[in-house]
């Protein structure tokens, strides 16, 4: 008979308190592991967009974690997406099933629920980061900027596309992250325009601006922009520079864009990123392993959040099945998950879909997406990619 806590005494350090990190922490602590989650941000992030889950693979993992009811209580019931011209006349409308999946929530709500559910057993260190990793015969010596040194049995990089763990253990971003020619940003502002739940999207070649009411607070609105741009490099956390880049990209556009840019000037927080794709030949090296966007991410790729949650289940389960032996568990985790994660990543092309770079490309996209049969194919395709994984049964959690 297996031990009810197969990972008792296993010391795991997880970098990243977004979604995949807390999901993994929940599973690991239920198997008896001693888990610390370190997060660079000083607190849980409150920015970001709505994220969705699709099909029985995603929902089964959420149900097993006991968070499905919590998430349904805060779901957005995301609406359709309406593409309009400069005068607000609708060009096409994508159905809610495409934009919001079967369960849509704001990323901030998802992150908060996973943190609350895991913080009773896992240690969280905000405002800190891993500065150095040195693997020894019996563990990993970790240097944290603020909390000092400690020795752990396993390090997990669940810290996003520009993963600090990946840089330390695998090499520089330039070897694994490919910029796809677009940037995106999002911010909140007062809903002075009186927009509703259906996101209105306006395009010119290479640029897209969208606005919709906050589903939880209709007095607020969420703005989302996508635009062609080279990778700016430099300091991704310089808020003033980010606002300047967006203002330059959208200067002179019509529709509601001037009003949205006015809201940007007063926004205290901004989500800003490049649309990039991560390809890592091997997700693990020694006692260090990557999870979520750090391993297989593509910005705005569709199922990244759901796959990160599923990945946490599989990584913890393989460790439990192997009794904590990373030499067995980490290759098994990668074999189990790589094809699933890569399948939807290969097909993800969010930049050209949302903001075609040329007038001809924009015309062709609009014409194509007016077709109801094409829309139905898009919905079926995203659902099948999200659910095509035979989830194994792992040891029962405590």
MIRODO-62663 format. One record per residue (C-alpha): residue number from 1; residue in one letter; x, z, y. Coordinates in steps of 0.1 Angstrom, whole numbers, plus 5000, padded with zeros to 4 digits. Each point is the difference from the previous one (the first is absolute). Layout:
// residues N
+-----+------+------+------+------+
!  nr ! rest !    x !    z !    y !
+-----+------+------+------+------+
! NUM !    a !    X !    Z !    Y !
...
+-----+------+------+------+------+
This chain:
// residues 398
+-----+------+------+------+------+
!  nr ! rest !    x !    z !    y !
+-----+------+------+------+------+
!   1 !    x ! 5000 ! 5000 ! 5000 !
!   2 !    x ! 5014 ! 4990 ! 5034 !
!   3 !    x ! 5008 ! 5026 ! 5026 !
!   4 !    x ! 4971 ! 5003 ! 5026 !
!   5 !    x ! 5026 ! 4998 ! 5028 !
!   6 !    x ! 5024 ! 4973 ! 4987 !
!   7 !    x ! 5019 ! 4999 ! 5034 !
!   8 !    x ! 5004 ! 5038 ! 5005 !
!   9 !    x ! 5033 ! 5006 ! 5019 !
!  10 !    x ! 5005 ! 4963 ! 5009 !
!  11 !    x ! 5011 ! 4999 ! 5037 !
!  12 !    x ! 4988 ! 4969 ! 5019 !
!  13 !    x ! 5006 ! 4991 ! 5036 !
!  14 !    x ! 4976 ! 4974 ! 5013 !
!  15 !    x ! 5007 ! 4982 ! 5033 !
!  16 !    x ! 4968 ! 4989 ! 5018 !
!  17 !    x ! 4967 ! 5018 ! 5006 !
!  18 !    x ! 4979 ! 4970 ! 5006 !
!  19 !    x ! 4979 ! 4991 ! 4970 !
!  20 !    x ! 5021 ! 4993 ! 4969 !
!  21 !    x ! 5022 ! 5031 ! 5005 !
!  22 !    x ! 4971 ! 5026 ! 5001 !
!  23 !    x ! 4983 ! 4982 ! 4971 !
!  24 !    x ! 5031 ! 5003 ! 4979 !
!  25 !    x ! 5004 ! 5036 ! 5011 !
!  26 !    x ! 4965 ! 5008 ! 4988 !
!  27 !    x ! 5007 ! 4987 ! 4965 !
!  28 !    x ! 5035 ! 5014 ! 4997 !
!  29 !    x ! 4990 ! 5035 ! 5010 !
!  30 !    x ! 4971 ! 5000 ! 4975 !
!  31 !    x ! 5026 ! 4992 ! 4973 !
!  32 !    x ! 5020 ! 5030 ! 5012 !
!  33 !    x ! 5027 ! 4984 ! 5021 !
!  34 !    x ! 5015 ! 5017 ! 5031 !
!  35 !    x ! 4993 ! 4974 ! 5027 !
!  36 !    x ! 5012 ! 4998 ! 5037 !
!  37 !    x ! 4987 ! 4972 ! 5022 !
!  38 !    x ! 5021 ! 4993 ! 5031 !
!  39 !    x ! 4986 ! 4979 ! 5028 !
!  40 !    x ! 5017 ! 4987 ! 5031 !
!  41 !    x ! 4969 ! 5003 ! 5022 !
!  42 !    x ! 4993 ! 5034 ! 5015 !
!  43 !    x ! 4965 ! 5001 ! 4985 !
!  44 !    x ! 4976 ! 4978 ! 4981 !
!  45 !    x ! 4996 ! 4967 ! 5018 !
!  46 !    x ! 4966 ! 4994 ! 5017 !
!  47 !    x ! 5005 ! 4963 ! 5006 !
!  48 !    x ! 4995 ! 4971 ! 4976 !
!  49 !    x ! 4972 ! 4979 ! 4988 !
!  50 !    x ! 4972 ! 5002 ! 4975 !
!  51 !    x ! 5012 ! 4996 ! 4964 !
!  52 !    x ! 4980 ! 4991 ! 4969 !
!  53 !    x ! 4998 ! 5005 ! 4963 !
!  54 !    x ! 4986 ! 4975 ! 4975 !
!  55 !    x ! 4988 ! 5001 ! 4964 !
!  56 !    x ! 5003 ! 5024 ! 4971 !
!  57 !    x ! 5038 ! 5003 ! 5000 !
!  58 !    x ! 5002 ! 5014 ! 5035 !
!  59 !    x ! 4968 ! 5021 ! 4997 !
!  60 !    x ! 5010 ! 5015 ! 4966 !
!  61 !    x ! 5032 ! 5014 ! 5014 !
!  62 !    x ! 4982 ! 5014 ! 5031 !
!  63 !    x ! 4973 ! 5015 ! 4977 !
!  64 !    x ! 5027 ! 5016 ! 4978 !
!  65 !    x ! 5015 ! 5016 ! 5030 !
!  66 !    x ! 4967 ! 5015 ! 5011 !
!  67 !    x ! 5001 ! 4983 ! 5034 !
!  68 !    x ! 4974 ! 4973 ! 4995 !
!  69 !    x ! 4971 ! 5021 ! 5015 !
!  70 !    x ! 5022 ! 5011 ! 5029 !
!  71 !    x ! 5008 ! 4964 ! 5008 !
!  72 !    x ! 4964 ! 4988 ! 4997 !
!  73 !    x ! 4990 ! 5027 ! 5025 !
!  74 !    x ! 5022 ! 4984 ! 5026 !
!  75 !    x ! 4997 ! 4963 ! 4990 !
!  76 !    x ! 4996 ! 4976 ! 5028 !
!  77 !    x ! 4975 ! 4977 ! 4984 !
!  78 !    x ! 5021 ! 4973 ! 5015 !
!  79 !    x ! 4981 ! 4971 ! 5014 !
!  80 !    x ! 5006 ! 4963 ! 5000 !
!  81 !    x ! 5027 ! 4982 ! 5020 !
!  82 !    x ! 4987 ! 4975 ! 5026 !
!  83 !    x ! 5023 ! 4973 ! 5015 !
!  84 !    x ! 4989 ! 4990 ! 5035 !
!  85 !    x ! 5010 ! 4976 ! 5027 !
!  86 !    x ! 5009 ! 5009 ! 5036 !
!  87 !    x ! 4963 ! 5002 ! 5010 !
!  88 !    x ! 4992 ! 5023 ! 4970 !
!  89 !    x ! 4982 ! 4974 ! 4979 !
!  90 !    x ! 5005 ! 5005 ! 4963 !
!  91 !    x ! 5022 ! 4975 ! 4981 !
!  92 !    x ! 4998 ! 5016 ! 4966 !
!  93 !    x ! 4993 ! 5034 ! 4985 !
!  94 !    x ! 5017 ! 5015 ! 4969 !
!  95 !    x ! 4978 ! 5024 ! 4980 !
!  96 !    x ! 5006 ! 5037 ! 4998 !
!  97 !    x ! 5010 ! 4998 ! 4964 !
!  98 !    x ! 5031 ! 4980 ! 5010 !
!  99 !    x ! 5010 ! 5022 ! 5029 !
! 100 !    x ! 4992 ! 5034 ! 4986 !
! 101 !    x ! 5001 ! 4999 ! 4962 !
! 102 !    x ! 4978 ! 5025 ! 4981 !
! 103 !    x ! 5013 ! 5031 ! 5018 !
! 104 !    x ! 5014 ! 4998 ! 5035 !
! 105 !    x ! 5014 ! 5029 ! 5020 !
! 106 !    x ! 5023 ! 5005 ! 5030 !
! 107 !    x ! 5036 ! 5004 ! 4989 !
! 108 !    x ! 5001 ! 5033 ! 5020 !
! 109 !    x ! 4971 ! 5014 ! 4980 !
! 110 !    x ! 5015 ! 4989 ! 4967 !
! 111 !    x ! 5034 ! 5015 ! 5009 !
! 112 !    x ! 4984 ! 5033 ! 5011 !
! 113 !    x ! 4980 ! 5004 ! 4968 !
! 114 !    x ! 5030 ! 4993 ! 4977 !
! 115 !    x ! 5021 ! 5024 ! 5021 !
! 116 !    x ! 4974 ! 5028 ! 4998 !
! 117 !    x ! 4995 ! 4995 ! 4963 !
! 118 !    x ! 5038 ! 5001 ! 4992 !
! 119 !    x ! 5012 ! 5026 ! 5026 !
! 120 !    x ! 4988 ! 5029 ! 4979 !
! 121 !    x ! 5028 ! 4994 ! 4975 !
! 122 !    x ! 5025 ! 4977 ! 5018 !
! 123 !    x ! 5023 ! 5009 ! 5029 !
! 124 !    x ! 4998 ! 4977 ! 5030 !
! 125 !    x ! 5028 ! 4997 ! 5026 !
! 126 !    x ! 4989 ! 4981 ! 5031 !
! 127 !    x ! 5024 ! 4988 ! 5027 !
! 128 !    x ! 5028 ! 4997 ! 4975 !
! 129 !    x ! 5017 ! 4973 ! 4980 !
! 130 !    x ! 5026 ! 4994 ! 4972 !
! 131 !    x ! 5033 ! 4994 ! 5016 !
! 132 !    x ! 5022 ! 4996 ! 4969 !
! 133 !    x ! 4997 ! 4998 ! 4962 !
! 134 !    x ! 5027 ! 5007 ! 4975 !
! 135 !    x ! 4992 ! 4997 ! 4963 !
! 136 !    x ! 5018 ! 5023 ! 4976 !
! 137 !    x ! 4999 ! 5004 ! 4962 !
! 138 !    x ! 4971 ! 5025 ! 5002 !
! 139 !    x ! 4981 ! 4992 ! 5031 !
! 140 !    x ! 5000 ! 4985 ! 5036 !
! 141 !    x ! 5016 ! 5019 ! 5028 !
! 142 !    x ! 4978 ! 4993 ! 5031 !
! 143 !    x ! 5009 ! 5006 ! 5036 !
! 144 !    x ! 4969 ! 5004 ! 5023 !
! 145 !    x ! 5004 ! 4998 ! 5037 !
! 146 !    x ! 4983 ! 5033 ! 5008 !
! 147 !    x ! 4994 ! 5018 ! 4967 !
! 148 !    x ! 5036 ! 4998 ! 4988 !
! 149 !    x ! 5012 ! 4992 ! 4965 !
! 150 !    x ! 4984 ! 5003 ! 4966 !
! 151 !    x ! 5004 ! 4987 ! 4965 !
! 152 !    x ! 4971 ! 4983 ! 4983 !
! 153 !    x ! 4994 ! 4982 ! 4967 !
! 154 !    x ! 4983 ! 4969 ! 5015 !
! 155 !    x ! 4996 ! 4983 ! 5034 !
! 156 !    x ! 4971 ! 4978 ! 5007 !
! 157 !    x ! 4999 ! 4976 ! 5029 !
! 158 !    x ! 4964 ! 4996 ! 5011 !
! 159 !    x ! 5009 ! 4995 ! 5036 !
! 160 !    x ! 4988 ! 4965 ! 5008 !
! 161 !    x ! 5014 ! 4965 ! 5006 !
! 162 !    x ! 5030 ! 5013 ! 5019 !
! 163 !    x ! 5007 ! 5027 ! 4974 !
! 164 !    x ! 5028 ! 5024 ! 5008 !
! 165 !    x ! 5005 ! 5009 ! 4963 !
! 166 !    x ! 5003 ! 4963 ! 4992 !
! 167 !    x ! 5027 ! 4996 ! 5026 !
! 168 !    x ! 5020 ! 5030 ! 4987 !
! 169 !    x ! 4997 ! 4992 ! 4963 !
! 170 !    x ! 4996 ! 4963 ! 4997 !
! 171 !    x ! 5014 ! 4984 ! 5032 !
! 172 !    x ! 4990 ! 4987 ! 5035 !
! 173 !    x ! 4966 ! 4987 ! 5009 !
! 174 !    x ! 5014 ! 4965 ! 5004 !
! 175 !    x ! 5004 ! 4997 ! 4962 !
! 176 !    x ! 4964 ! 5009 ! 4992 !
! 177 !    x ! 4977 ! 4994 ! 5030 !
! 178 !    x ! 4991 ! 4965 ! 5012 !
! 179 !    x ! 4982 ! 4996 ! 5033 !
! 180 !    x ! 4971 ! 4975 ! 4997 !
! 181 !    x ! 4999 ! 4989 ! 5037 !
! 182 !    x ! 4972 ! 5023 ! 5013 !
! 183 !    x ! 4995 ! 5034 ! 5015 !
! 184 !    x ! 4969 ! 5021 ! 5001 !
! 185 !    x ! 4988 ! 5030 ! 5020 !
! 186 !    x ! 4970 ! 5022 ! 5003 !
! 187 !    x ! 4987 ! 5026 ! 5025 !
! 188 !    x ! 4969 ! 5020 ! 5008 !
! 189 !    x ! 4982 ! 4999 ! 5034 !
! 190 !    x ! 4966 ! 5009 ! 5014 !
! 191 !    x ! 4972 ! 4977 ! 4988 !
! 192 !    x ! 4992 ! 4988 ! 5035 !
! 193 !    x ! 4991 ! 4966 ! 4987 !
! 194 !    x ! 4973 ! 5014 ! 4978 !
! 195 !    x ! 5012 ! 4981 ! 4969 !
! 196 !    x ! 4985 ! 5008 ! 4966 !
! 197 !    x ! 5012 ! 5005 ! 4965 !
! 198 !    x ! 5006 ! 4963 ! 4994 !
! 199 !    x ! 5035 ! 4992 ! 5011 !
! 200 !    x ! 5001 ! 4972 ! 5025 !
! 201 !    x ! 5031 ! 4978 ! 4997 !
! 202 !    x ! 5013 ! 4975 ! 5026 !
! 203 !    x ! 5028 ! 4975 ! 4993 !
! 204 !    x ! 5022 ! 4976 ! 5018 !
! 205 !    x ! 5029 ! 4984 ! 4981 !
! 206 !    x ! 5024 ! 5027 ! 4988 !
! 207 !    x ! 4980 ! 5029 ! 5015 !
! 208 !    x ! 4970 ! 5020 ! 4989 !
! 209 !    x ! 4982 ! 5029 ! 5017 !
! 210 !    x ! 4973 ! 5021 ! 4984 !
! 211 !    x ! 4978 ! 5029 ! 5010 !
! 212 !    x ! 4973 ! 5021 ! 4983 !
! 213 !    x ! 4984 ! 5034 ! 5004 !
! 214 !    x ! 5015 ! 5029 ! 4983 !
! 215 !    x ! 4977 ! 5007 ! 4970 !
! 216 !    x ! 5004 ! 5037 ! 5004 !
! 217 !    x ! 4997 ! 5001 ! 5038 !
! 218 !    x ! 4981 ! 4971 ! 5015 !
! 219 !    x ! 5011 ! 5011 ! 5035 !
! 220 !    x ! 5035 ! 4989 ! 4990 !
! 221 !    x ! 5012 ! 4965 ! 4990 !
! 222 !    x ! 5029 ! 4988 ! 4979 !
! 223 !    x ! 5021 ! 4970 ! 5012 !
! 224 !    x ! 5021 ! 4979 ! 4976 !
! 225 !    x ! 5023 ! 4972 ! 5010 !
! 226 !    x ! 5022 ! 4976 ! 4980 !
! 227 !    x ! 5025 ! 4975 ! 5016 !
! 228 !    x ! 5029 ! 4978 ! 4991 !
! 229 !    x ! 5033 ! 5015 ! 5009 !
! 230 !    x ! 5036 ! 5004 ! 4988 !
! 231 !    x ! 5009 ! 5033 ! 4985 !
! 232 !    x ! 5009 ! 5021 ! 5031 !
! 233 !    x ! 5023 ! 5024 ! 4982 !
! 234 !    x ! 5011 ! 5029 ! 5021 !
! 235 !    x ! 4981 ! 5032 ! 5004 !
! 236 !    x ! 4966 ! 4997 ! 4983 !
! 237 !    x ! 4989 ! 5033 ! 5015 !
! 238 !    x ! 5004 ! 4991 ! 5037 !
! 239 !    x ! 4964 ! 5000 ! 5012 !
! 240 !    x ! 5006 ! 4984 ! 5034 !
! 241 !    x ! 5020 ! 4972 ! 4984 !
! 242 !    x ! 4972 ! 4993 ! 4975 !
! 243 !    x ! 4974 ! 4999 ! 5027 !
! 244 !    x ! 5021 ! 4976 ! 5020 !
! 245 !    x ! 5004 ! 4976 ! 4970 !
! 246 !    x ! 4962 ! 5000 ! 4994 !
! 247 !    x ! 4993 ! 4995 ! 5037 !
! 248 !    x ! 5023 ! 4970 ! 5003 !
! 249 !    x ! 4986 ! 4984 ! 4968 !
! 250 !    x ! 4964 ! 5002 ! 5012 !
! 251 !    x ! 5004 ! 4995 ! 5037 !
! 252 !    x ! 4976 ! 4975 ! 5015 !
! 253 !    x ! 4975 ! 4999 ! 4971 !
! 254 !    x ! 4963 ! 5000 ! 5006 !
! 255 !    x ! 4970 ! 5016 ! 4981 !
! 256 !    x ! 5004 ! 5039 ! 5000 !
! 257 !    x ! 5038 ! 4999 ! 4999 !
! 258 !    x ! 5007 ! 5012 ! 5036 !
! 259 !    x ! 4977 ! 5030 ! 4993 !
! 260 !    x ! 5017 ! 5007 ! 4967 !
! 261 !    x ! 5034 ! 4999 ! 5017 !
! 262 !    x ! 4988 ! 5024 ! 5026 !
! 263 !    x ! 4991 ! 5024 ! 4972 !
! 264 !    x ! 5034 ! 4995 ! 4985 !
! 265 !    x ! 5017 ! 5013 ! 5032 !
! 266 !    x ! 4983 ! 5033 ! 4997 !
! 267 !    x ! 5003 ! 5004 ! 4962 !
! 268 !    x ! 5021 ! 5031 ! 4991 !
! 269 !    x ! 5007 ! 4987 ! 4965 !
! 270 !    x ! 5005 ! 4965 ! 4986 !
! 271 !    x ! 5003 ! 4985 ! 4965 !
! 272 !    x ! 5027 ! 4973 ! 5003 !
! 273 !    x ! 5018 ! 4981 ! 4972 !
! 274 !    x ! 5012 ! 4967 ! 4988 !
! 275 !    x ! 4983 ! 4981 ! 4973 !
! 276 !    x ! 5027 ! 5001 ! 4973 !
! 277 !    x ! 5004 ! 4998 ! 4963 !
! 278 !    x ! 5021 ! 5023 ! 4978 !
! 279 !    x ! 5017 ! 4987 ! 4968 !
! 280 !    x ! 5022 ! 5025 ! 4981 !
! 281 !    x ! 5014 ! 4986 ! 4967 !
! 282 !    x ! 4999 ! 5035 ! 4984 !
! 283 !    x ! 4979 ! 5029 ! 5013 !
! 284 !    x ! 5023 ! 5027 ! 4986 !
! 285 !    x ! 5036 ! 5009 ! 4999 !
! 286 !    x ! 5012 ! 5032 ! 4983 !
! 287 !    x ! 4978 ! 5028 ! 5011 !
! 288 !    x ! 4985 ! 4982 ! 5030 !
! 289 !    x ! 4968 ! 4979 ! 4998 !
! 290 !    x ! 4979 ! 4981 ! 5025 !
! 291 !    x ! 4962 ! 5001 ! 5003 !
! 292 !    x ! 4974 ! 4981 ! 5021 !
! 293 !    x ! 5011 ! 4978 ! 5029 !
! 294 !    x ! 5036 ! 5011 ! 4996 !
! 295 !    x ! 5000 ! 4981 ! 4966 !
! 296 !    x ! 4974 ! 4973 ! 5003 !
! 297 !    x ! 4985 ! 5000 ! 5035 !
! 298 !    x ! 4987 ! 4972 ! 5021 !
! 299 !    x ! 4985 ! 5010 ! 5033 !
! 300 !    x ! 4963 ! 4995 ! 5001 !
! 301 !    x ! 5001 ! 4985 ! 4965 !
! 302 !    x ! 4966 ! 5012 ! 4988 !
! 303 !    x ! 5005 ! 5025 ! 4971 !
! 304 !    x ! 5031 ! 5018 ! 5011 !
! 305 !    x ! 4984 ! 5034 ! 5004 !
! 306 !    x ! 4980 ! 4998 ! 4967 !
! 307 !    x ! 5031 ! 4989 ! 4981 !
! 308 !    x ! 5020 ! 5028 ! 5015 !
! 309 !    x ! 4974 ! 5026 ! 4988 !
! 310 !    x ! 5000 ! 4983 ! 4965 !
! 311 !    x ! 5038 ! 5000 ! 5001 !
! 312 !    x ! 5001 ! 5038 ! 5006 !
! 313 !    x ! 4978 ! 5005 ! 4969 !
! 314 !    x ! 5022 ! 4978 ! 4978 !
! 315 !    x ! 5033 ! 5014 ! 5012 !
! 316 !    x ! 4989 ! 5036 ! 4995 !
! 317 !    x ! 4984 ! 4991 ! 4967 !
! 318 !    x ! 5031 ! 4984 ! 4986 !
! 319 !    x ! 5021 ! 5030 ! 5011 !
! 320 !    x ! 4975 ! 5023 ! 4982 !
! 321 !    x ! 5000 ! 4978 ! 4969 !
! 322 !    x ! 5038 ! 5001 ! 4999 !
! 323 !    x ! 5002 ! 5037 ! 5006 !
! 324 !    x ! 5018 ! 4994 ! 5034 !
! 325 !    x ! 5027 ! 4978 ! 4986 !
! 326 !    x ! 5006 ! 4975 ! 5028 !
! 327 !    x ! 5020 ! 4977 ! 4978 !
! 328 !    x ! 4969 ! 4993 ! 4979 !
! 329 !    x ! 4973 ! 5004 ! 5027 !
! 330 !    x ! 5013 ! 4979 ! 5028 !
! 331 !    x ! 5005 ! 4968 ! 4980 !
! 332 !    x ! 4966 ! 5005 ! 4984 !
! 333 !    x ! 4983 ! 5005 ! 5034 !
! 334 !    x ! 5015 ! 4967 ! 5013 !
! 335 !    x ! 4991 ! 4981 ! 4969 !
! 336 !    x ! 4964 ! 5012 ! 5002 !
! 337 !    x ! 4995 ! 4993 ! 5037 !
! 338 !    x ! 5022 ! 4972 ! 5012 !
! 339 !    x ! 4979 ! 4970 ! 4989 !
! 340 !    x ! 4969 ! 5017 ! 5015 !
! 341 !    x ! 5016 ! 5007 ! 5033 !
! 342 !    x ! 5017 ! 4966 ! 5003 !
! 343 !    x ! 4969 ! 4980 ! 4991 !
! 344 !    x ! 4981 ! 5009 ! 5032 !
! 345 !    x ! 5032 ! 5001 ! 5020 !
! 346 !    x ! 5009 ! 4964 ! 4992 !
! 347 !    x ! 4966 ! 4988 ! 5012 !
! 348 !    x ! 5000 ! 5020 ! 5033 !
! 349 !    x ! 5003 ! 4979 ! 5031 !
! 350 !    x ! 4984 ! 5021 ! 5027 !
! 351 !    x ! 5017 ! 4984 ! 5031 !
! 352 !    x ! 4989 ! 4964 ! 4995 !
! 353 !    x ! 4966 ! 5011 ! 4988 !
! 354 !    x ! 4993 ! 5022 ! 5031 !
! 355 !    x ! 5019 ! 4981 ! 5026 !
! 356 !    x ! 5008 ! 4964 ! 4990 !
! 357 !    x ! 5030 ! 4989 ! 5021 !
! 358 !    x ! 4988 ! 4965 ! 5010 !
! 359 !    x ! 4968 ! 4986 ! 5014 !
! 360 !    x ! 4996 ! 4978 ! 4969 !
! 361 !    x ! 5005 ! 5030 ! 4977 !
! 362 !    x ! 4974 ! 5020 ! 5020 !
! 363 !    x ! 4975 ! 4972 ! 4998 !
! 364 !    x ! 5005 ! 4996 ! 4962 !
! 365 !    x ! 4997 ! 5037 ! 4993 !
! 366 !    x ! 4968 ! 5003 ! 5020 !
! 367 !    x ! 4985 ! 4970 ! 4983 !
! 368 !    x ! 5009 ! 5013 ! 4966 !
! 369 !    x ! 4987 ! 5035 ! 5005 !
! 370 !    x ! 4966 ! 4987 ! 5011 !
! 371 !    x ! 4994 ! 4990 ! 4964 !
! 372 !    x ! 4981 ! 5027 ! 4981 !
! 373 !    x ! 5015 ! 4989 ! 4967 !
! 374 !    x ! 5035 ! 5006 ! 5014 !
! 375 !    x ! 4990 ! 5034 ! 5012 !
! 376 !    x ! 4986 ! 5009 ! 4965 !
! 377 !    x ! 5033 ! 4989 ! 4984 !
! 378 !    x ! 5020 ! 5022 ! 5024 !
! 379 !    x ! 4979 ! 5031 ! 4991 !
! 380 !    x ! 5002 ! 4993 ! 4963 !
! 381 !    x ! 5038 ! 4994 ! 5002 !
! 382 !    x ! 5008 ! 5032 ! 5018 !
! 383 !    x ! 4979 ! 5021 ! 4977 !
! 384 !    x ! 5016 ! 4985 ! 4968 !
! 385 !    x ! 5035 ! 5005 ! 5013 !
! 386 !    x ! 4993 ! 5036 ! 5008 !
! 387 !    x ! 4984 ! 5008 ! 4966 !
! 388 !    x ! 5022 ! 4981 ! 4976 !
! 389 !    x ! 5019 ! 5029 ! 4985 !
! 390 !    x ! 4994 ! 5019 ! 4968 !
! 391 !    x ! 5007 ! 5035 ! 5011 !
! 392 !    x ! 5016 ! 5022 ! 4973 !
! 393 !    x ! 4988 ! 5034 ! 4991 !
! 394 !    x ! 5026 ! 5027 ! 5008 !
! 395 !    x ! 5001 ! 5037 ! 4991 !
! 396 !    x ! 4972 ! 5020 ! 5015 !
! 397 !    x ! 5008 ! 5017 ! 5033 !
! 398 !    x ! 4997 ! 5037 ! 5005 !
+-----+------+------+------+------+
